[in-house]
């Protein structure tokens, strides 16, 4: 499963600092997973022009991902 390239992906980071804070919910967010995992497995290597957003606390745009057991 992937998000279309016209949908923003979440970088999973709260800021641009390499040692900065990561979003604690990133592993259950489809926006983050689409950017970092699913598209790479699909062989997509060129992200030029792809919309990427920084993580925000209490994200209102999170798309929940369910695991194999159907539990988030």
PDB file with one MODEL, atoms N, CA, C and O in Angstrom:
MODEL        1
ATOM      1  N   UNK A   1       0.839  -1.183   0.000  1.00  0.00           N
ATOM      2  CA  UNK A   1       0.000   0.000   0.000  1.00  0.00           C
ATOM      3  C   UNK A   1       0.884   1.247   0.000  1.00  0.00           C
ATOM      4  O   UNK A   1       1.848   1.330   0.761  1.00  0.00           O
ATOM      5  N   UNK A   2       0.557   2.197  -0.842  1.00  0.00           N
ATOM      6  CA  UNK A   2       1.299   3.448  -0.892  1.00  0.00           C
ATOM      7  C   UNK A   2       0.326   4.613  -0.935  1.00  0.00           C
ATOM      8  O   UNK A   2      -0.836   4.450  -1.308  1.00  0.00           O
ATOM      9  N   UNK A   3       0.800   5.775  -0.555  1.00  0.00           N
ATOM     10  CA  UNK A   3       0.034   6.998  -0.752  1.00  0.00           C
ATOM     11  C   UNK A   3       0.368   7.541  -2.126  1.00  0.00           C
ATOM     12  O   UNK A   3       1.501   7.391  -2.582  1.00  0.00           O
ATOM     13  N   UNK A   4      -0.588   8.171  -2.804  1.00  0.00           N
ATOM     14  CA  UNK A   4      -0.270   8.801  -4.091  1.00  0.00           C
ATOM     15  C   UNK A   4       0.806   9.864  -3.903  1.00  0.00           C
ATOM     16  O   UNK A   4       0.948  10.428  -2.818  1.00  0.00           O
ATOM     17  N   UNK A   5       1.554  10.131  -4.956  1.00  0.00           N
ATOM     18  CA  UNK A   5       2.645  11.096  -4.845  1.00  0.00           C
ATOM     19  C   UNK A   5       2.159  12.521  -4.628  1.00  0.00           C
ATOM     20  O   UNK A   5       2.952  13.383  -4.248  1.00  0.00           O
ATOM     21  N   UNK A   6       0.860  12.798  -4.862  1.00  0.00           N
ATOM     22  CA  UNK A   6       0.359  14.152  -4.614  1.00  0.00           C
ATOM     23  C   UNK A   6      -0.125  14.347  -3.180  1.00  0.00           C
ATOM     24  O   UNK A   6      -0.593  15.433  -2.835  1.00  0.00           O
ATOM     25  N   UNK A   7      -0.024  13.316  -2.335  1.00  0.00           N
ATOM     26  CA  UNK A   7      -0.382  13.415  -0.918  1.00  0.00           C
ATOM     27  C   UNK A   7       0.895  13.611  -0.104  1.00  0.00           C
ATOM     28  O   UNK A   7       1.909  12.965  -0.367  1.00  0.00           O
ATOM     29  N   UNK A   8       0.844  14.492   0.871  1.00  0.00           N
ATOM     30  CA  UNK A   8       2.026  14.782   1.688  1.00  0.00           C
ATOM     31  C   UNK A   8       2.413  13.584   2.544  1.00  0.00           C
ATOM     32  O   UNK A   8       1.558  12.926   3.137  1.00  0.00           O
ATOM     33  N   UNK A   9       3.701  13.313   2.601  1.00  0.00           N
ATOM     34  CA  UNK A   9       4.242  12.304   3.515  1.00  0.00           C
ATOM     35  C   UNK A   9       4.725  13.016   4.763  1.00  0.00           C
ATOM     36  O   UNK A   9       5.079  14.194   4.717  1.00  0.00           O
ATOM     37  N   UNK A  10       4.741  12.303   5.874  1.00  0.00           N
ATOM     38  CA  UNK A  10       5.254  12.879   7.121  1.00  0.00           C
ATOM     39  C   UNK A  10       6.683  12.395   7.321  1.00  0.00           C
ATOM     40  O   UNK A  10       6.960  11.201   7.205  1.00  0.00           O
ATOM     41  N   UNK A  11       7.589  13.318   7.621  1.00  0.00           N
ATOM     42  CA  UNK A  11       8.984  12.964   7.842  1.00  0.00           C
ATOM     43  C   UNK A  11       9.204  12.262   9.177  1.00  0.00           C
ATOM     44  O   UNK A  11      10.261  11.669   9.397  1.00  0.00           O
ATOM     45  N   UNK A  12       8.213  12.322  10.075  1.00  0.00           N
ATOM     46  CA  UNK A  12       8.332  11.674  11.378  1.00  0.00           C
ATOM     47  C   UNK A  12       9.183  12.436  12.372  1.00  0.00           C
ATOM     48  O   UNK A  12       9.361  11.987  13.505  1.00  0.00           O
ATOM     49  N   UNK A  13       9.713  13.586  11.968  1.00  0.00           N
ATOM     50  CA  UNK A  13      10.559  14.415  12.829  1.00  0.00           C
ATOM     51  C   UNK A  13       9.813  15.673  13.235  1.00  0.00           C
ATOM     52  O   UNK A  13       9.001  16.208  12.480  1.00  0.00           O
ATOM     53  N   UNK A  14      10.108  16.136  14.452  1.00  0.00           N
ATOM     54  CA  UNK A  14       9.471  17.348  14.955  1.00  0.00           C
ATOM     55  C   UNK A  14      10.203  18.608  14.493  1.00  0.00           C
ATOM     56  O   UNK A  14       9.637  19.700  14.521  1.00  0.00           O
ATOM     57  N   UNK A  15      11.470  18.457  14.066  1.00  0.00           N
ATOM     58  CA  UNK A  15      12.262  19.611  13.626  1.00  0.00           C
ATOM     59  C   UNK A  15      13.338  19.137  12.650  1.00  0.00           C
ATOM     60  O   UNK A  15      13.403  17.951  12.328  1.00  0.00           O
ATOM     61  N   UNK A  16      14.163  20.036  12.189  1.00  0.00           N
ATOM     62  CA  UNK A  16      15.214  19.699  11.221  1.00  0.00           C
ATOM     63  C   UNK A  16      16.527  19.281  11.879  1.00  0.00           C
ATOM     64  O   UNK A  16      17.479  18.949  11.172  1.00  0.00           O
ATOM     65  N   UNK A  17      16.607  19.288  13.190  1.00  0.00           N
ATOM     66  CA  UNK A  17      17.822  18.914  13.917  1.00  0.00           C
ATOM     67  C   UNK A  17      18.054  17.409  13.778  1.00  0.00           C
ATOM     68  O   UNK A  17      17.164  16.628  14.116  1.00  0.00           O
ATOM     69  N   UNK A  18      19.219  16.981  13.293  1.00  0.00           N
ATOM     70  CA  UNK A  18      19.488  15.541  13.155  1.00  0.00           C
ATOM     71  C   UNK A  18      19.342  14.768  14.462  1.00  0.00           C
ATOM     72  O   UNK A  18      19.036  13.575  14.444  1.00  0.00           O
ATOM     73  N   UNK A  19      19.556  15.429  15.583  1.00  0.00           N
ATOM     74  CA  UNK A  19      19.395  14.771  16.881  1.00  0.00           C
ATOM     75  C   UNK A  19      18.072  15.149  17.536  1.00  0.00           C
ATOM     76  O   UNK A  19      17.872  14.912  18.727  1.00  0.00           O
ATOM     77  N   UNK A  20      17.178  15.734  16.761  1.00  0.00           N
ATOM     78  CA  UNK A  20      15.903  16.212  17.297  1.00  0.00           C
ATOM     79  C   UNK A  20      14.935  15.092  17.641  1.00  0.00           C
ATOM     80  O   UNK A  20      15.230  13.909  17.469  1.00  0.00           O
ATOM     81  N   UNK A  21      13.796  15.490  18.120  1.00  0.00           N
ATOM     82  CA  UNK A  21      12.778  14.550  18.583  1.00  0.00           C
ATOM     83  C   UNK A  21      12.015  13.930  17.415  1.00  0.00           C
ATOM     84  O   UNK A  21      11.666  14.610  16.450  1.00  0.00           O
ATOM     85  N   UNK A  22      11.765  12.627  17.524  1.00  0.00           N
ATOM     86  CA  UNK A  22      10.934  11.913  16.556  1.00  0.00           C
ATOM     87  C   UNK A  22       9.507  11.851  17.081  1.00  0.00           C
ATOM     88  O   UNK A  22       9.286  11.875  18.291  1.00  0.00           O
ATOM     89  N   UNK A  23       8.543  11.771  16.178  1.00  0.00           N
ATOM     90  CA  UNK A  23       7.146  11.591  16.572  1.00  0.00           C
ATOM     91  C   UNK A  23       6.986  10.203  17.181  1.00  0.00           C
ATOM     92  O   UNK A  23       7.420   9.213  16.594  1.00  0.00           O
ATOM     93  N   UNK A  24       6.371  10.127  18.344  1.00  0.00           N
ATOM     94  CA  UNK A  24       6.191   8.834  19.023  1.00  0.00           C
ATOM     95  C   UNK A  24       5.162   7.952  18.325  1.00  0.00           C
ATOM     96  O   UNK A  24       5.125   6.746  18.570  1.00  0.00           O
ATOM     97  N   UNK A  25       4.328   8.523  17.465  1.00  0.00           N
ATOM     98  CA  UNK A  25       3.281   7.766  16.785  1.00  0.00           C
ATOM     99  C   UNK A  25       3.658   7.378  15.357  1.00  0.00           C
ATOM    100  O   UNK A  25       2.824   6.840  14.630  1.00  0.00           O
ATOM    101  N   UNK A  26       4.885   7.637  14.947  1.00  0.00           N
ATOM    102  CA  UNK A  26       5.258   7.482  13.540  1.00  0.00           C
ATOM    103  C   UNK A  26       5.099   6.055  13.021  1.00  0.00           C
ATOM    104  O   UNK A  26       4.805   5.869  11.840  1.00  0.00           O
ATOM    105  N   UNK A  27       5.284   5.051  13.863  1.00  0.00           N
ATOM    106  CA  UNK A  27       5.193   3.678  13.386  1.00  0.00           C
ATOM    107  C   UNK A  27       3.766   3.192  13.196  1.00  0.00           C
ATOM    108  O   UNK A  27       3.551   2.071  12.735  1.00  0.00           O
ATOM    109  N   UNK A  28       2.787   4.019  13.546  1.00  0.00           N
ATOM    110  CA  UNK A  28       1.384   3.665  13.305  1.00  0.00           C
ATOM    111  C   UNK A  28       0.709   4.693  12.395  1.00  0.00           C
ATOM    112  O   UNK A  28      -0.517   4.790  12.352  1.00  0.00           O
ATOM    113  N   UNK A  29       1.532   5.458  11.667  1.00  0.00           N
ATOM    114  CA  UNK A  29       1.014   6.514  10.795  1.00  0.00           C
ATOM    115  C   UNK A  29       1.311   6.175   9.331  1.00  0.00           C
ATOM    116  O   UNK A  29       2.469   6.011   8.947  1.00  0.00           O
ATOM    117  N   UNK A  30       0.260   6.074   8.524  1.00  0.00           N
ATOM    118  CA  UNK A  30       0.432   5.720   7.114  1.00  0.00           C
ATOM    119  C   UNK A  30       1.228   6.761   6.355  1.00  0.00           C
ATOM    120  O   UNK A  30       1.943   6.419   5.413  1.00  0.00           O
ATOM    121  N   UNK A  31       1.123   8.035   6.746  1.00  0.00           N
ATOM    122  CA  UNK A  31       1.883   9.072   6.041  1.00  0.00           C
ATOM    123  C   UNK A  31       3.387   8.852   6.235  1.00  0.00           C
ATOM    124  O   UNK A  31       4.158   8.973   5.283  1.00  0.00           O
ATOM    125  N   UNK A  32       3.800   8.534   7.454  1.00  0.00           N
ATOM    126  CA  UNK A  32       5.218   8.294   7.721  1.00  0.00           C
ATOM    127  C   UNK A  32       5.679   6.996   7.045  1.00  0.00           C
ATOM    128  O   UNK A  32       6.724   6.971   6.396  1.00  0.00           O
ATOM    129  N   UNK A  33       4.909   5.935   7.197  1.00  0.00           N
ATOM    130  CA  UNK A  33       5.314   4.646   6.643  1.00  0.00           C
ATOM    131  C   UNK A  33       5.366   4.660   5.123  1.00  0.00           C
ATOM    132  O   UNK A  33       6.229   4.016   4.526  1.00  0.00           O
ATOM    133  N   UNK A  34       4.457   5.382   4.496  1.00  0.00           N
ATOM    134  CA  UNK A  34       4.476   5.457   3.036  1.00  0.00           C
ATOM    135  C   UNK A  34       5.764   6.093   2.545  1.00  0.00           C
ATOM    136  O   UNK A  34       6.326   5.669   1.535  1.00  0.00           O
ATOM    137  N   UNK A  35       6.228   7.099   3.250  1.00  0.00           N
ATOM    138  CA  UNK A  35       7.451   7.789   2.838  1.00  0.00           C
ATOM    139  C   UNK A  35       8.692   6.953   3.099  1.00  0.00           C
ATOM    140  O   UNK A  35       9.597   6.918   2.265  1.00  0.00           O
ATOM    141  N   UNK A  36       8.751   6.286   4.233  1.00  0.00           N
ATOM    142  CA  UNK A  36       9.988   5.628   4.621  1.00  0.00           C
ATOM    143  C   UNK A  36      10.073   4.153   4.292  1.00  0.00           C
ATOM    144  O   UNK A  36      11.175   3.617   4.174  1.00  0.00           O
ATOM    145  N   UNK A  37       8.939   3.478   4.141  1.00  0.00           N
ATOM    146  CA  UNK A  37       8.991   2.031   3.971  1.00  0.00           C
ATOM    147  C   UNK A  37       8.305   1.533   2.714  1.00  0.00           C
ATOM    148  O   UNK A  37       8.953   0.931   1.859  1.00  0.00           O
ATOM    149  N   UNK A  38       7.023   1.768   2.583  1.00  0.00           N
ATOM    150  CA  UNK A  38       6.264   1.143   1.497  1.00  0.00           C
ATOM    151  C   UNK A  38       6.762   1.546   0.123  1.00  0.00           C
ATOM    152  O   UNK A  38       6.922   0.688  -0.746  1.00  0.00           O
ATOM    153  N   UNK A  39       7.011   2.831  -0.097  1.00  0.00           N
ATOM    154  CA  UNK A  39       7.457   3.258  -1.419  1.00  0.00           C
ATOM    155  C   UNK A  39       8.835   2.715  -1.763  1.00  0.00           C
ATOM    156  O   UNK A  39       9.104   2.408  -2.924  1.00  0.00           O
ATOM    157  N   UNK A  40       9.709   2.592  -0.777  1.00  0.00           N
ATOM    158  CA  UNK A  40      11.040   2.009  -1.042  1.00  0.00           C
ATOM    159  C   UNK A  40      10.906   0.556  -1.460  1.00  0.00           C
ATOM    160  O   UNK A  40      11.594   0.107  -2.376  1.00  0.00           O
ATOM    161  N   UNK A  41      10.022  -0.188  -0.793  1.00  0.00           N
ATOM    162  CA  UNK A  41       9.815  -1.590  -1.143  1.00  0.00           C
ATOM    163  C   UNK A  41       9.223  -1.714  -2.543  1.00  0.00           C
ATOM    164  O   UNK A  41       9.429  -2.719  -3.223  1.00  0.00           O
ATOM    165  N   UNK A  42       8.492  -0.697  -2.968  1.00  0.00           N
ATOM    166  CA  UNK A  42       7.889  -0.709  -4.297  1.00  0.00           C
ATOM    167  C   UNK A  42       8.889  -0.292  -5.367  1.00  0.00           C
ATOM    168  O   UNK A  42       8.552  -0.274  -6.550  1.00  0.00           O
ATOM    169  N   UNK A  43      10.111   0.041  -4.972  1.00  0.00           N
ATOM    170  CA  UNK A  43      11.146   0.400  -5.923  1.00  0.00           C
ATOM    171  C   UNK A  43      11.145   1.862  -6.322  1.00  0.00           C
ATOM    172  O   UNK A  43      11.749   2.229  -7.329  1.00  0.00           O
ATOM    173  N   UNK A  44      10.478   2.699  -5.547  1.00  0.00           N
ATOM    174  CA  UNK A  44      10.460   4.135  -5.840  1.00  0.00           C
ATOM    175  C   UNK A  44      11.701   4.762  -5.219  1.00  0.00           C
ATOM    176  O   UNK A  44      11.839   4.762  -3.996  1.00  0.00           O
ATOM    177  N   UNK A  45      12.593   5.289  -6.022  1.00  0.00           N
ATOM    178  CA  UNK A  45      13.809   5.861  -5.482  1.00  0.00           C
ATOM    179  C   UNK A  45      13.906   7.362  -5.608  1.00  0.00           C
ATOM    180  O   UNK A  45      14.702   7.987  -4.907  1.00  0.00           O
ATOM    181  N   UNK A  46      13.120   7.957  -6.483  1.00  0.00           N
ATOM    182  CA  UNK A  46      13.228   9.387  -6.730  1.00  0.00           C
ATOM    183  C   UNK A  46      12.066  10.120  -6.075  1.00  0.00           C
ATOM    184  O   UNK A  46      10.936  10.069  -6.561  1.00  0.00           O
ATOM    185  N   UNK A  47      12.350  10.802  -4.970  1.00  0.00           N
ATOM    186  CA  UNK A  47      11.302  11.522  -4.241  1.00  0.00           C
ATOM    187  C   UNK A  47      11.271  12.997  -4.605  1.00  0.00           C
ATOM    188  O   UNK A  47      10.584  13.779  -3.948  1.00  0.00           O
ATOM    189  N   UNK A  48      11.993  13.383  -5.623  1.00  0.00           N
ATOM    190  CA  UNK A  48      12.009  14.780  -6.044  1.00  0.00           C
ATOM    191  C   UNK A  48      10.587  15.214  -6.392  1.00  0.00           C
ATOM    192  O   UNK A  48       9.919  14.577  -7.207  1.00  0.00           O
ATOM    193  N   UNK A  49      10.135  16.292  -5.775  1.00  0.00           N
ATOM    194  CA  UNK A  49       8.791  16.790  -6.023  1.00  0.00           C
ATOM    195  C   UNK A  49       7.722  16.208  -5.117  1.00  0.00           C
ATOM    196  O   UNK A  49       6.565  16.619  -5.186  1.00  0.00           O
ATOM    197  N   UNK A  50       8.092  15.247  -4.259  1.00  0.00           N
ATOM    198  CA  UNK A  50       7.130  14.660  -3.330  1.00  0.00           C
ATOM    199  C   UNK A  50       6.941  15.582  -2.139  1.00  0.00           C
ATOM    200  O   UNK A  50       7.916  16.095  -1.590  1.00  0.00           O
ATOM    201  N   UNK A  51       5.701  15.796  -1.738  1.00  0.00           N
ATOM    202  CA  UNK A  51       5.408  16.652  -0.601  1.00  0.00           C
ATOM    203  C   UNK A  51       5.757  15.948   0.706  1.00  0.00           C
ATOM    204  O   UNK A  51       5.301  14.832   0.956  1.00  0.00           O
ATOM    205  N   UNK A  52       6.570  16.604   1.543  1.00  0.00           N
ATOM    206  CA  UNK A  52       6.956  16.064   2.842  1.00  0.00           C
ATOM    207  C   UNK A  52       6.675  17.127   3.895  1.00  0.00           C
ATOM    208  O   UNK A  52       7.022  18.295   3.720  1.00  0.00           O
ATOM    209  N   UNK A  53       6.047  16.713   4.986  1.00  0.00           N
ATOM    210  CA  UNK A  53       5.740  17.634   6.074  1.00  0.00           C
ATOM    211  C   UNK A  53       6.435  17.168   7.343  1.00  0.00           C
ATOM    212  O   UNK A  53       6.739  15.984   7.493  1.00  0.00           O
ATOM    213  N   UNK A  54       6.686  18.095   8.251  1.00  0.00           N
ATOM    214  CA  UNK A  54       7.254  17.740   9.547  1.00  0.00           C
ATOM    215  C   UNK A  54       6.144  17.226  10.446  1.00  0.00           C
ATOM    216  O   UNK A  54       4.981  17.590  10.269  1.00  0.00           O
ATOM    217  N   UNK A  55       6.487  16.391  11.398  1.00  0.00           N
ATOM    218  CA  UNK A  55       5.513  15.882  12.366  1.00  0.00           C
ATOM    219  C   UNK A  55       5.077  17.017  13.296  1.00  0.00           C
ATOM    220  O   UNK A  55       5.830  17.955  13.557  1.00  0.00           O
ATOM    221  N   UNK A  56       3.868  16.906  13.777  1.00  0.00           N
ATOM    222  CA  UNK A  56       3.340  17.867  14.745  1.00  0.00           C
ATOM    223  C   UNK A  56       2.697  17.095  15.885  1.00  0.00           C
ATOM    224  O   UNK A  56       2.167  16.002  15.684  1.00  0.00           O
ATOM    225  N   UNK A  57       2.744  17.656  17.060  1.00  0.00           N
ATOM    226  CA  UNK A  57       2.121  16.997  18.208  1.00  0.00           C
ATOM    227  C   UNK A  57       0.618  16.900  17.996  1.00  0.00           C
ATOM    228  O   UNK A  57       0.000  17.825  17.469  1.00  0.00           O
ATOM    229  N   UNK A  58       0.031  15.781  18.406  1.00  0.00           N
ATOM    230  CA  UNK A  58      -1.409  15.554  18.266  1.00  0.00           C
ATOM    231  C   UNK A  58      -1.874  15.797  16.841  1.00  0.00           C
ATOM    232  O   UNK A  58      -2.834  16.530  16.604  1.00  0.00           O
ATOM    233  N   UNK A  59      -1.192  15.182  15.907  1.00  0.00           N
ATOM    234  CA  UNK A  59      -1.469  15.369  14.478  1.00  0.00           C
ATOM    235  C   UNK A  59      -2.936  15.107  14.160  1.00  0.00           C
ATOM    236  O   UNK A  59      -3.483  14.058  14.501  1.00  0.00           O
ATOM    237  N   UNK A  60      -3.557  16.070  13.505  1.00  0.00           N
ATOM    238  CA  UNK A  60      -4.956  15.927  13.105  1.00  0.00           C
ATOM    239  C   UNK A  60      -5.100  15.198  11.767  1.00  0.00           C
ATOM    240  O   UNK A  60      -6.203  14.797  11.395  1.00  0.00           O
ATOM    241  N   UNK A  61      -3.989  15.025  11.044  1.00  0.00           N
ATOM    242  CA  UNK A  61      -4.039  14.413   9.720  1.00  0.00           C
ATOM    243  C   UNK A  61      -3.521  12.989   9.691  1.00  0.00           C
ATOM    244  O   UNK A  61      -3.278  12.444   8.614  1.00  0.00           O
ATOM    245  N   UNK A  62      -3.347  12.375  10.853  1.00  0.00           N
ATOM    246  CA  UNK A  62      -2.792  11.022  10.911  1.00  0.00           C
ATOM    247  C   UNK A  62      -3.747  10.025  10.259  1.00  0.00           C
ATOM    248  O   UNK A  62      -4.960  10.073  10.466  1.00  0.00           O
ATOM    249  N   UNK A  63      -3.173   9.127   9.474  1.00  0.00           N
ATOM    250  CA  UNK A  63      -3.920   8.014   8.896  1.00  0.00           C
ATOM    251  C   UNK A  63      -3.448   6.770   9.632  1.00  0.00           C
ATOM    252  O   UNK A  63      -2.322   6.320   9.423  1.00  0.00           O
ATOM    253  N   UNK A  64      -4.295   6.206  10.493  1.00  0.00           N
ATOM    254  CA  UNK A  64      -3.912   5.043  11.305  1.00  0.00           C
ATOM    255  C   UNK A  64      -3.620   3.829  10.431  1.00  0.00           C
ATOM    256  O   UNK A  64      -4.310   3.584   9.442  1.00  0.00           O
ATOM    257  N   UNK A  65      -2.605   3.083  10.803  1.00  0.00           N
ATOM    258  CA  UNK A  65      -2.250   1.835  10.146  1.00  0.00           C
ATOM    259  C   UNK A  65      -2.580   0.716  11.102  1.00  0.00           C
ATOM    260  O   UNK A  65      -2.275   0.798  12.292  1.00  0.00           O
ATOM    261  N   UNK A  66      -3.197  -0.326  10.595  1.00  0.00           N
ATOM    262  CA  UNK A  66      -3.509  -1.488  11.429  1.00  0.00           C
ATOM    263  C   UNK A  66      -2.520  -2.596  11.119  1.00  0.00           C
ATOM    264  O   UNK A  66      -2.144  -2.805   9.966  1.00  0.00           O
ATOM    265  N   UNK A  67      -2.103  -3.301  12.155  1.00  0.00           N
ATOM    266  CA  UNK A  67      -1.165  -4.407  11.942  1.00  0.00           C
ATOM    267  C   UNK A  67      -1.922  -5.660  11.485  1.00  0.00           C
ATOM    268  O   UNK A  67      -3.118  -5.584  11.205  1.00  0.00           O
ATOM    269  N   UNK A  68      -1.255  -6.786  11.409  1.00  0.00           N
ATOM    270  CA  UNK A  68      -1.855  -8.009  10.905  1.00  0.00           C
ATOM    271  C   UNK A  68      -3.059  -8.469  11.720  1.00  0.00           C
ATOM    272  O   UNK A  68      -3.968  -9.093  11.173  1.00  0.00           O
ATOM    273  N   UNK A  69      -3.081  -8.174  13.014  1.00  0.00           N
ATOM    274  CA  UNK A  69      -4.190  -8.570  13.852  1.00  0.00           C
ATOM    275  C   UNK A  69      -5.326  -7.558  13.828  1.00  0.00           C
ATOM    276  O   UNK A  69      -6.348  -7.770  14.481  1.00  0.00           O
ATOM    277  N   UNK A  70      -5.174  -6.473  13.096  1.00  0.00           N
ATOM    278  CA  UNK A  70      -6.206  -5.463  13.018  1.00  0.00           C
ATOM    279  C   UNK A  70      -6.206  -4.500  14.188  1.00  0.00           C
ATOM    280  O   UNK A  70      -7.192  -3.799  14.418  1.00  0.00           O
ATOM    281  N   UNK A  71      -5.090  -4.460  14.941  1.00  0.00           N
ATOM    282  CA  UNK A  71      -4.979  -3.565  16.083  1.00  0.00           C
ATOM    283  C   UNK A  71      -3.951  -2.505  15.758  1.00  0.00           C
ATOM    284  O   UNK A  71      -2.876  -2.810  15.242  1.00  0.00           O
ATOM    285  N   UNK A  72      -4.276  -1.261  16.058  1.00  0.00           N
ATOM    286  CA  UNK A  72      -3.347  -0.168  15.762  1.00  0.00           C
ATOM    287  C   UNK A  72      -2.161  -0.191  16.702  1.00  0.00           C
ATOM    288  O   UNK A  72      -1.275   0.658  16.599  1.00  0.00           O
TER     289      UNK A  72
ENDMDL
END
